Amino acid sequence: MEIRQAIHSEHAKTLDTQGLRDQFLIEELFVDNQLKLVYSHIDRIIIGGAQPVEEPVTVPTALGKQTGTGFFLERRELGTINIGGPGSVVVDGTRHEIDTHEGLYIGKGSRDIQFESQNPDKPAAFYMTCAPAHQTHPTRKVTLEEASPQTLGDTANSNRRTIYKYLVPDVLPTCQLLMGMTRLEEGSLWNTMPCHTHERRMEAYFYFDMADDSLVFHMMGEPQETRHLVVRNRQAVLSPSWSLHSGVGTGSYTFIWAMVGENQTFSDMDHVAMSDLR
């Protein structure tokens, strides 16, 4: 498991392109038959990916040593969304069939977790986020229809999009983890603009469903010290509380967002006026 330290905004604005990428961009999350994890000191979030092809991918008990516990989810909760072909997640002997764009919340205290694909020619790909938890909530599947869809933006501003809220209080209880997916309509390329920051939460973006020759310019930094990251298919970005998070693509894309921190109020954000951006 890779470790990423937290970074101060004053330090971040001095970094060059590679320095920003090293600190905030997660370039590889999906490797056949492997579990890839990145542990961030920012609110102790863990970002990961599992792509079972010829064999299942199991969360090893030894991961508990890296979180200082007896097993990985002894004091953590986990959310996952399948961005690949049909698959399943087995949690403590109970199998959950997870189709494309379906999600699963796995509660604190779950010991044995295994990711599987139904067809190795169209493997499942489970993107996951994991956060510290103080209480056990039931493990539960969330379908796309259950994910509280909300359409925002308009075609005139090239930001017409539908937000699917998988892990939010209106859908199911979690300790602190919020997670969802945003799909842009055809011809719309901007996400989260006008933009905002979260003084009380961090956020992570994961971009996917992108063509091989397409990319996203992900905007980050303090509103008056903006920077950008060039992001490609199936890559993730860590966004500290002080950083805005927005992006524009050269082609169509979808992204998964996840937040952890002080509260679970989705609308708790600090909006940034367009006139204040630099």
Secondary structure, DSSP 4 states (H G I P E B T S, - for coil): -EEE----HHHHTT--HHHHHHHHEE-----BT-EEEEEESSTT-EEEEEB-SSS-EE--TTHHHHTTSSSTTSSEEEEEEE-SSSEEEEETTEEEEE-TT-EEEE-TT---EEEEES-TTS---EEEEEEE-SS----EEE-TTTS--EEE--GGGT--EEEEEEESTTT---SS-EEEEEEEPTT--EES-S-EE-TTEEEEEEEES--TT--EEEEEEETTEEEEEEE-TTEEEEE-TT---EEEESS--EEEEEEEES---TT--EE--GGG--
